[in-house]
């Protein structure tokens, strides 16, 4: 419920049925009943944390990150620096909301939100964190008293299992929520999307490396967040046009693609932090990865990630250059099974597995015997025409044959696949950017090779002796610790602010690229609270409710999954 406060700013009244305050009078709030976060309706509050709780969670999580790095023989002083230098600067309580919206429901148009764009009518979802003030005596929460909030966008890495996407977005310890918490407690609005084919957009084909789809799933969440902030502040606070973008692996790709896409809608990227990103989808992250796969150099988990990236370029969804052409990137006989696998809600989590993912692999190979046979018999999961195209090109040392040898692509019947890969390549996005980009990559990345970096002068953090998975933690901590966030000015609200997200002119068409996975050991720190084993109740469809339908029915949402 909402109540007007003395200063005219709307406040959210906490229903005592769901929350209570401790006898010590602190603003620490405890959840009275257990709740499955996956069942939370759209635009409903799922958690509240006092600033003291945020400090405890962040300090504990980064202490575990430091311990995890040390266990791998890596000294990570930046994690300690975050604890000693950034945590004391946190000053706001935070409110967590499951935010939802679609291009259609939010009345958006332009790049990524044209009626013909894939997912235009579909509700997308994510986690929104807002800086608030919790009044322990009155039981109300209010958006902090400031004119304008900047935005922090956090993007998860690739996840083979549907439930692991949920864990990555909503549970701290997976290199996402902890950064959002810091940003929100410093006074920024923070959004982490579930991406195309996950959460409320379940039913769409997962499209992690689709350049245009990044805008399609993200822009509606920003617009809805603007409406929520306007409502809760009585129109006195707005979300502005400046934003930060951060992610690793597929998340690194998303951060670059999102900054480019949203800049076409009036958003000014302050800084883009991208780690281990498969930016060169037309060449390095497709040709070299397929070459490594055909030579038997990829493990099972990496091969599953390759299959997931290839799915959206295998005739499974419109809006891709090779759709309807008969040219598919995956082995044609396996496309249907892979599509079922990557949308299977019953597939066990890699993150919560007590057998280092063996139970997940066993489930996959049992439930999808054709995939199991392909793995066990070492049969190719890649279309033989494309595999032959790659092998022929590599014989002459050409790792960009789609651009250098168009006739060869025509000869092997893969020219439309090449076009799809080129559409989603981010090389020019990085080279032509007029905003600050900082990259992190390991020279020893065995999956998303360091050759993916379009401009080595942007490689602020070059790591050594770390594979793709192990570099995720180090890159994330280093990139974040090296970023200065601008806090809003408190106590200077003026007239009500508009909440409409700027509708920009039409932008260039998309680009699509295969990305790199995140291994199950997303963090190797000591075991912490275990998350539920399986996803039950992810909604397949839902309409995006009106802004004034935000309710307060839960607290302590995310739990720590460090060490999962």
C-alpha positions in Angstrom: 0.0 0.0 0.0 1.1 3.6 -0.5 0.8 6.5 1.9 1.6 10.2 1.5 4.3 11.5 3.7 4.5 14.9 5.3 6.8 16.3 2.6 4.5 15.2 -0.2 6.7 12.3 -1.3 4.9 9.1 -1.7 5.9 6.3 0.7 5.4 2.6 0.7 3.8 1.4 3.9 5.1 -2.0 5.1 2.4 -4.4 5.9 3.1 -5.9 9.3 1.8 -9.2 8.1 4.9 -9.6 6.1 7.6 -7.7 8.0 8.6 -6.9 11.5 11.3 -4.8 13.2 13.7 -6.1 15.8 13.3 -5.1 19.4 16.5 -3.1 19.3 14.7 -0.6 17.1 17.0 -0.9 14.2 15.8 -0.8 10.6 16.8 -4.5 10.1 13.8 -6.3 8.7 13.2 -10.0 8.8 11.1 -12.2 6.6 8.4 -14.0 8.6 7.6 -16.7 6.1 9.5 -18.6 3.4 8.9 -17.8 -0.2 9.9 -19.1 -3.6 11.2 -16.1 -5.4 10.4 -17.7 -8.7 6.7 -17.3 -7.9 7.0 -13.6 -7.2 4.6 -11.6 -9.5 5.8 -8.9 -11.7 6.6 -5.5 -10.2 6.3 -6.7 -6.7 8.8 -5.9 -3.9 10.8 -9.0 -3.0 13.1 -7.6 -0.4 14.3 -4.8 1.8 17.7 -4.3 3.4 18.9 -1.7 5.8 22.2 -0.1 5.0 23.8 -2.0 7.8 22.6 -5.3 6.3 24.0 -4.3 3.0 27.4 -3.5 4.5 27.4 -6.9 6.2 26.4 -8.8 3.1 28.8 -7.0 0.8 31.8 -7.2 3.2 31.1 -11.0 3.8 30.7 -11.7 0.1 33.9 -9.9 -1.0 35.8 -11.6 1.8 34.7 -14.9 0.3 35.7 -13.6 -3.2 39.2 -12.9 -1.8 39.4 -16.3 -0.3 38.2 -17.9 -3.5 40.9 -16.1 -5.5 43.5 -17.1 -2.9 42.5 -20.7 -3.2 43.4 -20.5 -6.9 46.7 -18.8 -6.1 45.6 -15.3 -7.1 46.2 -12.3 -4.9 43.1 -10.1 -5.1 43.7 -6.9 -3.0 40.9 -5.2 -4.9 38.4 -7.3 -3.0 39.8 -6.1 0.3 39.9 -2.6 -1.0 36.1 -2.8 -1.7 35.6 -3.9 1.9 37.8 -1.2 3.4 37.2 1.7 1.1 33.8 1.3 -0.6 31.7 -0.4 2.1 32.1 2.6 4.5 30.7 4.9 1.8 27.4 3.0 1.6 24.6 5.1 3.0 21.2 4.1 1.7 18.8 1.2 2.5 17.8 -0.7 -0.6 14.5 -2.1 -1.9 14.4 -5.1 -4.3 11.7 -5.4 -6.9 11.1 -7.9 -9.6 10.6 -5.5 -12.5 8.8 -6.5 -15.7 7.8 -4.9 -19.0 7.7 -5.3 -22.7 8.3 -2.9 -25.6 4.6 -3.0 -26.3 3.3 -2.6 -22.8 5.7 0.4 -22.2 4.8 2.1 -25.5 8.3 2.0 -26.8 9.6 2.1 -30.4 12.8 2.5 -32.3 15.9 0.3 -32.3 15.1 -3.0 -30.6 11.5 -2.1 -30.0 10.0 -2.1 -33.4 6.8 -4.2 -33.7 8.7 -6.7 -35.9 11.5 -7.2 -33.4 11.7 -10.6 -31.7 10.2 -10.4 -28.3 8.5 -7.0 -28.9 5.2 -8.1 -27.3 6.8 -10.4 -24.7 7.1 -9.4 -21.0 10.7 -9.5 -19.9 11.9 -9.4 -16.3 14.8 -8.7 -14.0 15.9 -7.5 -10.6 15.6 -3.8 -9.8 17.4 -2.3 -6.7 16.4 1.2 -5.5 18.0 3.4 -2.9 15.4 4.1 -0.2 15.0 5.3 3.4 13.3 2.8 5.8 11.5 4.3 8.7 11.5 1.7 11.4 8.9 3.5 13.5 6.3 4.3 10.9 7.0 1.2 8.8 7.3 3.1 5.5 10.0 3.3 2.8 10.7 6.2 0.5 12.9 6.8 -2.5 15.9 8.9 -1.3 15.3 12.6 -1.5 17.1 13.6 -4.7 16.2 14.9 -8.1 17.7 12.3 -10.3 19.2 8.8 -10.1 21.8 7.4 -12.4 21.5 3.7 -13.5 23.7 0.7 -13.0 23.1 -2.2 -15.4 24.5 -5.6 -14.4 24.5 -8.5 -16.8 24.9 -12.2 -15.9 27.1 -14.6 -17.8 25.8 -17.5 -19.9 23.8 -20.2 -18.1 23.0 -23.6 -19.7 20.3 -24.4 -17.2 17.2 -22.2 -16.8 17.3 -22.3 -13.0 20.9 -21.1 -13.0 19.9 -18.0 -14.8 17.4 -17.3 -12.0 20.2 -17.9 -9.4 22.6 -15.7 -11.2 20.2 -12.7 -11.3 18.6 -13.0 -7.9 21.1 -14.4 -5.5 24.2 -12.6 -4.2 27.5 -14.4 -4.5 27.2 -15.0 -8.2 29.1 -11.9 -9.3 26.0 -9.8 -9.9 23.7 -8.9 -7.0 26.6 -7.8 -4.7 27.7 -5.1 -7.3 24.1 -4.0 -7.6 23.8 -3.7 -3.9 26.8 -1.4 -3.7 25.5 0.7 -6.6 22.0 1.0 -5.1 23.3 1.8 -1.6 25.4 4.6 -3.1 22.3 6.1 -4.6 21.9 4.6 -8.1 19.0 2.6 -9.5 20.3 -0.8 -10.5 18.9 -3.3 -13.0 19.9 -6.9 -13.8 17.9 -8.4 -16.6 17.0 -12.1 -17.0 17.5 -11.8 -20.7 15.6 -13.2 -23.7 14.1 -16.7 -23.1 14.4 -16.6 -19.3 12.2 -15.5 -16.4 9.0 -13.9 -17.7 10.1 -14.2 -21.3 10.4 -18.0 -20.9 9.1 -19.5 -24.2 11.3 -17.3 -26.4 14.5 -18.9 -27.8 17.4 -18.0 -25.5 19.4 -15.4 -27.5 22.3 -14.4 -25.3 24.5 -13.1 -28.1 21.9 -11.3 -30.1 22.9 -7.6 -30.3 19.4 -6.1 -30.9 17.7 -8.5 -28.5 19.7 -6.9 -25.7 17.9 -3.6 -26.2 14.5 -5.5 -26.6 14.8 -7.1 -23.1 16.5 -4.1 -21.4 14.8 -0.9 -22.5 11.3 -2.0 -21.2 12.8 -2.7 -17.7 14.4 0.8 -17.6 11.1 2.4 -18.6 9.2 0.4 -16.0 11.8 1.3 -13.3 11.3 5.0 -14.2 7.6 4.7 -13.7 8.1 3.0 -10.3 10.5 5.6 -9.1 8.2 8.4 -10.2 5.2 6.8 -8.4 7.1 6.1 -5.2 8.6 9.6 -5.0 5.4 11.4 -6.0 7.0 12.5 -9.2 9.8 14.3 -7.4 12.6 11.9 -8.3 13.4 10.5 -11.8 15.9 8.1 -13.3 18.1 10.1 -15.6 19.9 9.4 -18.8 23.3 8.4 -17.5 24.2 4.8 -17.0 27.0 2.3 -16.2 27.1 -1.2 -17.8 29.0 -4.2 -16.4 29.2 -7.9 -17.1 31.5 -10.9 -17.8 31.5 -13.4 -20.7 28.1 -13.3 -22.2 27.4 -10.6 -19.7 30.4 -8.7 -21.1 29.0 -9.0 -24.5 25.6 -7.7 -23.2 27.2 -4.7 -21.5 28.7 -3.6 -24.8 25.6 -4.3 -26.9 23.3 -2.6 -24.3 25.4 0.5 -24.1 25.3 0.8 -27.9 21.6 0.0 -28.1 20.4 2.3 -25.3 22.6 5.1 -26.6 20.2 5.1 -29.5 17.4 5.8 -27.0 19.0 8.9 -25.4 21.0 7.0 -22.7 24.5 8.3 -22.2 26.9 5.5 -21.1 29.2 6.8 -18.3 31.4 3.7 -18.4 31.2 0.2 -19.9 33.0 -2.6 -18.0 33.3 -5.7 -20.1 35.2 -8.8 -19.1 36.0 -11.9 -21.1 33.5 -10.8 -23.8 33.1 -12.7 -27.1 33.0 -9.4 -29.0 34.2 -10.8 -32.4 31.3 -13.1 -33.2 32.1 -13.3 -36.9 35.6 -14.5 -36.4 37.3 -15.3 -33.1 34.4 -16.4 -31.0 32.8 -18.5 -33.8 35.5 -19.6 -36.3 38.3 -20.2 -33.7 35.9 -21.8 -31.2 34.4 -24.2 -33.8 38.0 -25.0 -34.9 38.9 -25.8 -31.3 35.8 -27.9 -30.9 36.4 -30.0 -34.0 40.0 -30.6 -32.8 38.6 -32.0 -29.5 39.9 -29.1 -27.4 36.6 -28.2 -25.6 35.2 -29.8 -22.6 31.6 -31.0 -22.1 30.5 -27.8 -20.4 32.1 -25.5 -23.0 30.5 -27.6 -25.8 27.1 -27.1 -24.2 27.7 -23.4 -24.1 28.7 -23.5 -27.8 25.4 -25.3 -28.5 23.4 -22.7 -26.6 25.0 -19.8 -28.5 24.4 -21.6 -31.8 20.7 -22.3 -31.0 19.5 -18.8 -32.0 21.4 -19.1 -35.3 19.9 -22.5 -36.2 16.5 -21.5 -37.7 14.8 -21.4 -34.3 13.7 -17.7 -34.3 13.0 -14.8 -36.6 15.0 -11.6 -36.7 18.2 -13.5 -37.6 19.7 -13.3 -41.1 19.8 -17.1 -41.7 16.2 -17.7 -40.5 14.2 -19.6 -43.1 17.2 -20.1 -45.3 17.8 -23.7 -44.4 21.2 -22.9 -43.2 21.6 -23.8 -39.5 24.7 -23.6 -37.3 23.9 -26.7 -35.2 23.8 -30.2 -36.5 20.3 -30.2 -38.0 19.2 -33.4 -36.3 20.0 -32.0 -32.9 18.4 -28.6 -33.1 15.0 -29.7 -31.6 16.6 -31.6 -28.7 18.9 -28.7 -27.9 16.0 -26.3 -27.9 14.1 -28.5 -25.5 17.1 -28.9 -23.2 17.8 -25.1 -23.0 14.2 -24.5 -22.0 13.8 -27.4 -19.7 12.7 -26.2 -16.2 13.4 -29.6 -14.6 17.1 -29.8 -15.5 19.2 -29.8 -12.3 21.3 -26.8 -11.5 25.0 -26.7 -12.1 25.4 -24.1 -9.4 23.8 -26.0 -6.6 25.1 -29.4 -7.7 26.9 -31.4 -4.9 28.6 -33.6 -7.6 30.3 -30.8 -9.5 27.7 -31.0 -12.2 27.7 -34.7 -12.8 24.0 -35.0 -11.8 23.2 -32.3 -14.4 25.2 -34.1 -17.1 23.5 -37.4 -16.3 20.1 -35.8 -16.5 20.9 -34.2 -19.9 22.3 -37.4 -21.4 19.3 -39.5 -20.0 16.5 -37.1 -20.9 18.1 -36.3 -24.3 19.7 -39.5 -25.6 20.5 -38.0 -29.0 22.6 -35.3 -27.4 24.1 -37.9 -25.0 25.0 -40.1 -28.0 26.6 -37.2 -29.8 28.8 -36.4 -26.8 29.7 -40.0 -25.9 30.4 -41.1 -29.6 32.2 -37.8 -30.3 29.7 -37.0 -33.1 29.7 -33.3 -34.1 27.0 -31.0 -32.8 27.9 -28.4 -35.5 26.5 -28.5 -39.0 29.1 -30.4 -41.1 29.0 -27.8 -43.8 30.0 -25.1 -41.4 32.6 -27.3 -39.8 34.1 -28.0 -43.2 34.0 -24.3 -44.1 36.0 -23.5 -40.9 38.5 -26.3 -41.5 39.2 -25.2 -45.0 39.7 -21.6 -44.0 42.0 -22.6 -41.1 44.2 -24.5 -43.5 45.3 -21.2 -44.9 45.3 -19.4 -41.6 42.2 -17.4 -42.2 40.3 -16.9 -39.0 37.8 -14.5 -40.5 36.6 -16.3 -43.7 33.1 -14.9 -43.5 34.6 -11.5 -44.4 37.7 -12.6 -46.3 36.4 -15.4 -48.4 32.7 -14.8 -49.2 32.9 -17.2 -52.2 34.1 -20.0 -49.9 31.0 -19.3 -47.7 28.8 -19.6 -50.8 30.5 -22.8 -51.9 29.9 -24.5 -48.5 26.3 -23.1 -48.3 26.9 -21.1 -45.1 26.8 -17.5 -46.4 23.6 -16.7 -44.4 25.1 -18.1 -41.2 28.1 -15.7 -41.9 25.7 -12.9 -42.3 24.0 -13.7 -39.0 27.4 -13.8 -37.2 28.4 -10.5 -38.8 25.2 -8.8 -37.7 26.0 -9.5 -34.1 29.7 -8.8 -34.2 30.6 -6.0 -31.7 34.0 -5.0 -33.2 32.8 -1.8 -34.6 30.7 -1.0 -31.6 33.8 -1.0 -29.5 36.0 0.8 -32.0 33.4 3.5 -32.8 32.3 4.1 -29.2 32.4 7.7 -28.0 32.1 6.7 -24.3 34.5 5.1 -21.8 35.1 1.4 -22.2 37.3 -0.7 -20.0 38.0 -4.3 -20.9 39.4 -7.3 -18.8 40.6 -10.5 -20.4 42.9 -13.4 -19.5 45.7 -14.1 -21.9 45.2 -17.8 -21.1 41.5 -17.8 -21.7 41.0 -21.2 -23.4 37.4 -20.5 -24.7 36.8 -16.8 -25.3 40.3 -16.2 -26.7 42.0 -12.9 -25.9 41.9 -12.2 -29.7 38.3 -11.2 -29.1 39.6 -7.8 -27.8 39.0 -5.3 -30.6 41.4 -2.7 -29.4 44.2 -3.7 -27.0 44.5 -0.1 -25.8 41.1 -0.6 -24.1 42.4 -3.7 -22.2 42.8 -2.1 -18.8 43.1 -5.5 -17.0 45.1 -8.2 -18.7 45.3 -11.3 -16.6 47.7 -14.3 -16.9 47.4 -18.0 -16.1 43.7 -17.9 -15.6 41.1 -19.8 -17.7 37.8 -18.3 -18.7 35.9 -19.5 -15.6 38.6 -18.5 -13.1 39.1 -15.1 -14.7 35.4 -14.2 -14.1 35.8 -13.4 -10.4 39.1 -11.6 -10.8 37.9 -9.5 -13.8 34.6 -8.5 -12.0 36.3 -7.4 -8.8 39.1 -5.5 -10.6 36.7 -3.7 -13.0 34.3 -2.7 -10.2 36.9 -1.6 -7.7 38.5 0.6 -10.4 35.2 2.5 -11.0 34.1 5.6 -9.2 30.4 6.0 -8.8 28.9 9.5 -8.6 26.5 9.8 -5.6 23.3 11.8 -6.1 22.9 15.1 -4.2 20.5 14.5 -1.3 17.8 17.0 -0.3 17.4 18.9 -3.5 14.2 17.7 -5.0 12.2 20.1 -7.1 9.1 19.8 -9.2 7.9 16.4 -10.3 10.0 14.7 -12.9 8.7 13.0 -16.1 9.0 9.3 -16.1 8.9 8.6 -19.8 12.0 6.9 -21.2 13.3 8.8 -24.2 12.1 7.4 -27.4 14.9 7.6 -29.9 15.1 7.6 -33.6 15.4 4.4 -35.4 18.7 2.8 -35.2 20.8 0.5 -37.3 19.9 -3.1 -37.5 21.2 -5.7 -35.0 24.2 -7.9 -34.9 24.4 -11.3 -33.5 27.4 -13.2 -32.0 28.2 -16.4 -30.2 29.4 -15.9 -26.7 31.3 -17.6 -24.0 30.1 -19.5 -21.0 30.6 -19.3 -17.4 31.7 -22.5 -15.7 29.6 -23.8 -12.9 32.2 -22.8 -10.4 31.2 -19.2 -10.8 32.8 -18.6 -7.5 35.0 -21.0 -5.6 34.7 -19.5 -2.2 33.6 -21.4 0.9 30.1 -23.0 0.9 27.3 -20.8 1.9 23.5 -20.9 2.1 22.3 -23.4 -0.5 19.8 -22.3 -3.1 16.8 -24.5 -4.0 17.6 -27.4 -6.3 15.2 -26.8 -9.2 13.1 -24.2 -10.8 9.4 -24.8 -10.2 7.1 -22.1 -11.1 8.9 -19.9 -13.6 6.1 -18.3 -15.4 5.8 -18.9 -19.2 3.9 -15.8 -19.9 2.5 -12.9 -18.0 1.3 -9.4 -18.6 3.2 -6.5 -17.2 1.0 -5.1 -14.4 0.5 -1.4 -14.0 3.0 0.4 -11.9 0.6 1.0 -9.0 0.3 -2.7 -8.6 3.7 -2.9 -6.8 3.1 -4.8 -3.5 5.2 -5.6 -0.6 5.1 -9.3 0.1 8.5 -10.6 0.9 11.8 -9.7 2.4 15.1 -11.4 2.5 14.9 -12.4 -1.1 18.4 -13.4 -2.4 20.6 -15.7 -0.4 24.3 -16.1 -0.8 25.4 -18.9 -3.3 29.1 -18.3 -3.1 30.8 -21.6 -3.5 27.9 -23.2 -5.4 
